[in-house]
Amino acid sequence: MENAVYNKALAALKTQFGMPRPLANQNGARFLRNGTVTIYHTELAPGNQAEIAFNVQPISSSYGISPTNLNSLLDECRHLTGRPTEVNKLQNWPRIGLATEEDVTLVMDKLAAYLKK
């Protein structure tokens, strides 16, 4: 179910990744500009209000950074929130769990500082 944390993260992601498309199962949205990023508001680890998944290869290519460096950035973001995440066995993309609006601010500030074109 959509919530304040999800909505704040969705709005922030639009600035970085453009307009999303709703997922077919209505559990989130996918951004396709500058790589592939998906945000979820259901099927989350306990305590999370949203989770953001990153398809590392196309994002790293789009921003001209190595997949290793992008994975390190995502690890830092996961450390900032300290939240566990759900695992999607089909895609197995790195995820960041968000429980509060403060988590959104911390993660989006970190991403925006690093992912520049």
Secondary structure, DSSP 4 states (H G I P E B T S, - for coil): ---HHHHHHHHHHHHHH---EE-TTSSEEEE-TTSEEEEESSS--TT-SEEEEEEHHHHHHHHT--HHHHHHHHHHHHHHH-------TTT---EEEE-SHHHHHHHHHHHHHH---
